[in-house]
Amino acid sequence: MNNKLKPALLGGLIVGVFSAVHSLIPIVSLCCCIWSIIGGVVAALIYIKSSPTPVQMGEGAMVGGLAGVVGGIIYVVIYLPIALLWGMATMQEQLNRSGVHLPFSGSILMVVGSIIGAIVLVLLSTLGGVIGTAIFEKRKGNTAAPPPPQNFGGPGI
């Protein structure tokens, strides 16, 4: 397994599940978008722990972004059916009461909204990967000292 894939899957699981169920569980909904940043931080932490060399910011951003992609897919798969089944009735009722008539179905609005939400999750998870790298990567560059210069029979022996 690619060493970025495992952190991305675990971080993405946090991003996707908590972002999708945030509207169902009141205590989780208080944290709204923070779950995607936390998922990116966790992905960066796991990647840093498994990396034999210091992790650069770009690598942290990449693993956070991958976690966001995984989380975005999980989010759409979980959230969209819930939103379509549970939220459509509420949304349609509110639109009818307000007198707003959309030229398209409310389900199209739900699909577009969930795709936009998934894109936002990717962006925030990428930010989380950068934050996680800044917090948890304490190793600096190559710590091995360069070998001393060797003089093989030249002047100054």
Secondary structure, DSSP 8 states (H G I E B T S, - for coil): --TTHHHHHHHHHHHHHHHHSTTTSHHHHTTTTHHHHHHHHHHHHHHHHH-SS---HHHHHHHHHHHHHHHHHHHHHHHHHHIIIIIHHHHHHHHHHHT---SS-HHHHHHHHHHHHHHHHHHHHHHHHHHHHHHH----S--S--------S-TT-
